Amino acid sequence: MKNRIGVYICHCGGNISDYVDVEKVRQAVEHEEGVVLSKTSMFACSDSNQNEMVNDIKEFGLDGVIVASCSPKLHLTTFRNVTERGDLNKYTYVHANIREQGSWAHSDDTDGATEKAIHLVKAAIAKSRYAEPLYTNQFEAEKTIAVIGGGIAGLKAAISLSDKKSTVILIEKNDKIGGHTAEWGDLFMSDEKGNELINRIYSDLAQRENVTILTGAEVASSKGSIGNFTLKIRKRPNNESDPMEIMEVNVGSVVVATGFDHYVPQKGEFDYMINDNIITLPEFKQLVDKSTGNRLVYKGKEINNIAYIYCVGSRQEDGENTYCSRFCCTSVIHTAIVAKKKFKNINNIHLNRGIRTYGKQELLYSESLELGDIYLQFDYNNPPQIATEGKKTVVTVKDILSAGKELTLETDLIVLVTGMVPRADQSIGTMFKLPKGRDKFFNEIHMKLRPVETVIDGITIAGACQGPKNISESVNSALSAATKSYSYISKGTLETEPIVAEINQDLCVWCGKCQEACPFDAIEKQEVNGKPIAIVNTSVCKGCGMCAPICPEDAINLIGYTSEEIKSMIDVLA
């Protein structure tokens, strides 16, 4: 049992101390059993405070450390490392979250927030008394990395991994690589077309001996965990009469770069699929790219006046797609400029809800204005109205920039500026149990601190599968994901957390309830000495504890959260 515990309570720059009396918390716990040191700090995570903690551990002979601060997602690893620097086992460290669970949850009740913080810290002290040293599990990792998705993000991730001398397997569901980028014409801030960019990257990649490219292939199933994933891959044969090829590959980590789908308006949405003069932005980009001559022609009709209706399928106040797709404004303005320079007598009218061309993309907006493009802004609750008058399509819009003046425009073509939506096929996310946000894109752990990592160790995400991105942003995230994926397996030997479920084989009678409850498929049925029991795959188990409370025989214990530790915490909180 610990008898020399140090407690540190963080102000968090006011995030905690504005609502919790941290000095009162310190005073309330300084005489708790086993506590020999209690301090407050403005920023517990600062380098100076970390160094002070290391010195305290050595000077006071601490055998347990507690920090009461913000979410353990941010700084659990930070303070575990501090205890190691002080020559303590890092798993003797206990974290108390008094920000999310205290100050932020009870910002309207400072007395209540303070009282709750006291109880949370006392509970952490009680757990610390019984915390035993734990040691990580070590095993050899596979050196091969799988990249799922052959769009711009997947290709760039594969090249980056290849440059790091890693063996790479690139898996693309379609028969051709390149994704949406390969479909696009002229690219902004580049002299290349989309297919030219893809072909250049592919030519480089195809020549690399450490890269295997599988097209017409998809991952059917996955087993294992970080360092040792087994992927079953279905590959379509070159000849339809041949059977489906099934292969298994072992990889150490996975980069998911499955991309996005274009939003497709419903039939009748802004008269789409009803009026032949209405198309989507992707359709318009292909029309401009493939058209020749000095006139733009669509369905045998010369196009002169084009109206672009922005935010179709994005920024919906009463729909699913509440987010801004970000790339749409830039994409449509760039395409409109290309059309105006390529063909004679093109007049562009942009019906928008506010232009969002950020960074250097603002140059496009300026160029568009210089070329004479017209911008009218409408309110979400008063969208443009479309009507057909003979062979002409008429758009009526109330321009809020001119005090709501109603304008009627005759057009030859209406382009619906559609954004990005998550892939309709979510099988990869389901397979790897990747969490999704409210926008249904895959979620990273933290958008700033851990922008490409997922809660599933060994699985990173890249490109537009985690949200709308342009090409440069997709490439940057791909390079980051590749670097992180490589870091998992680069040392050859991996360590996994020791906080996992443990089965008492004498008590287990195999009812299967623990297997059903496990969200990570970490529990299997095995026979030991002729008796069926539950076995935990410790490299897969995340220590979530879902299995323990449903075991009717009380045969499951969570290492690091023993019955003694939990009961001691409950006694304090009760």
FITILUM-347670 format. One record per residue (C-alpha): y, z, x. Coordinates in steps of 0.1 Angstrom, whole numbers, plus 5000, padded with zeros to 4 digits. Example, Ala and Ser with C-alpha at 12.3 -4.5 7.8 and 13.67 -1.06 7.14 Angstrom:
2
495550785123498950715137
This chain:
574
500050005000503549915013505750205022508650045041510249795017513549615022515549504992518349244993520449164962522548844961525948784946525148414946528848344951529648484916526748314898525148654896527848904904530248774877527748904851525549154869526849464887524949404919526049734935524749924905521449744909521349834945521950194938519350204910516550084934517450244967515450554960512350374946509050464962508650274994512150144996513850225030516549965029518749815002521649575007523849334988524948995001527348724990524848454998521348585007520248225017523048185043521948155079523848465089522048675062518748535071519248635107520248985095517049015075514948915105516649185125516249445097512549375095512149455132514649745134513349925103509749835106509649675072506249585058507549435026510649225017512249154983515248924976516848944941518648604938518248264921515348054911512348084934512047704932515147684954514547964980511048104978510147905009513348005026512648375024508948345031510048175064512348465071509548715068507448505092510348505117510248885114506448885122505348965087502848775066504948555044503048635013504148995014507548865003508348904966511048724948513148854919514948594898518048774885520148464881518248244856516548544841519448784842523048674847522748324832520548434803522848724794526248604804527748744772526349094779527149224814525649574807522449414794522249164822522649454848520049664831517549374830518249294867517449654876514149624857513249294874513949434909511949744902509049534889509249334922509149654942506049774922504349444930505349454966503549794971500249624963500849284978498249195004498548955033497348605023496348315044496647935037493647715034493447445060491647105058491846755073493846495055493246135049495645915069495845635043498745625018498645444984501745284970501445204933503844934922504844614940508444584930511344624954510845004957507044974963507444694989510144885009508045205008505045015021507044865050508545205059505045355059503645065079506445115105505245475108501845345118500245465085497545275068498945155034497245025003499744854979498544834943500244594919499144554883500444194879499143894897502443854916504544114935508244164932508644314897511944244880513844174912511743854917513043724883516743754891519043494905522043564928522243924938525444124941526744164977524043934990523643564996520043584985518443524951515943784939512843584946514143494980514543864989511043944976509543654994511143755027509844115023506443995013506143755042506844045066504444285048501544035045501343995083500844365089497244465098497744815085498744705050496344595023497944434992495944434960497444224931496044214897494844564903495344904886494345254892491745354867491245714877492145974903490446284916491246534943494546654956497046634985495346515016492146394997492846174967490045944955491345654935489145424915490745074913490044794889490844444903490744134883488743854899490243524908487843344884487843474849484143424847483543674876483044044868485844294873485844434909485644814911486544984943487145344955489745434981490445764997494145845004496146145016499246084995500545854968503945694962504445604926506945314922505945164888509445054879510945014844511044794813513944604799515144734766514144494739516344504707514544544674514644244651517944254633519644474659522944294664521144004646518743964675515743734667517643634635520543434650519543174676522843224694522043574704520043664736519643964759521044004794517743934812517443614792521043514800520543574837517543344837519443084817522343084842520043074872517842784860520642574845521842274865524842044863528342154856527842254820525942554806523642434778521442654755519042494730520842164733524342304727527042334753528242684758531842764764532743094747530443384755530743744741528944024758528144334737527644634760525344944758522644784736519845034740521845274761524245564755522845604720524345904702521745894675518745734693516245814721518145644749521145874753521445804790523645544807521545274824524245244851523344904864524144704832527944684836527644554872524744314863526544154833529944124851528243974882526343724860529443634840531343564873528443344885528443154852532143104853532042974889529042754883529942584850533142444836535042584806533342924804535343194787533943544790534843824765533344164773532944404743532344734759532445114756534045174789533144994822531045184847531144974879531045254905531645234942531944884957530844744924534444794913535244484933533344284907535444414879538644324897537343974904536343934868539844024857541443784882539243504868540643564834537743754817538943954786537844314780537844474745536644824740534944944708533945284695530245374691530745444654532445104649530244854667530944474667529944294635528243964637528343684611527343314610529843054599528242714600527142644635529442914649528743274654531643504647532143854661534544104646535544404667538044684665539644714699540545084706542744974735545144814710545145094685542144974666543344624660540644414644539944084661537743794651536143584678534343254675531443234701528942984712526643264726526343634723524643834751523344174743523744384775520444574775519544854799516545004815513845204796510745384809507545174813505645144780502545194801502545554811498945574822499845654859502045944848499246074825496646034853498646224879500146464853503646374863506346554842508846354823512446434813514146394780514746034789510945984795511345874831509346064857510946384869511546494905511546864914515346874921517646584920519546694951517246924971513946754965514846414949511546224954508946504952507046594921505346914910502046754920501646804957501146474976502646254948506146114953508245894931510445604940512745354924513545314887510445494875512445814878515545674861517845364861518745244896520144934911518344764941520144954969519445294951515845194945515445104982517045434994514745644972511745434984512545505020512845875012509645884992507845705021509045955046508046245025504646105017504046045054505046395063502246525041499546365062501246305096499946625112496346555102495746915091497147035058497647385044497447475008498747774990496348074989497648174955494748034935492248134908489148324920485948344900483748664899480348494900478648804888480748814856480948444848478648304821480147954819481647914785483847624797487047774783488647804817487947434824489547334791492647544799493147414834495947154834495047034869491246974865490647224892487647394876484147254875480747364863478147434891474747594893474447884918471048034921470047864889472948014870475747794856479147924867482747804871483847694905487547654915488547364938491147554958492847244971493547134935494347474919498047544916497747914908499347874873497048144858496347954826492648024830492748394836493848524801491348314781488248424800486248644776484348804805487548884825485848704854488948534867491448684891494648514904494948584941498448714948498748844913495949094911495349334882496849614902500049414910500449294874499749634859502249804882504949554871504149604834504449984839507949934852509049694825507449884796
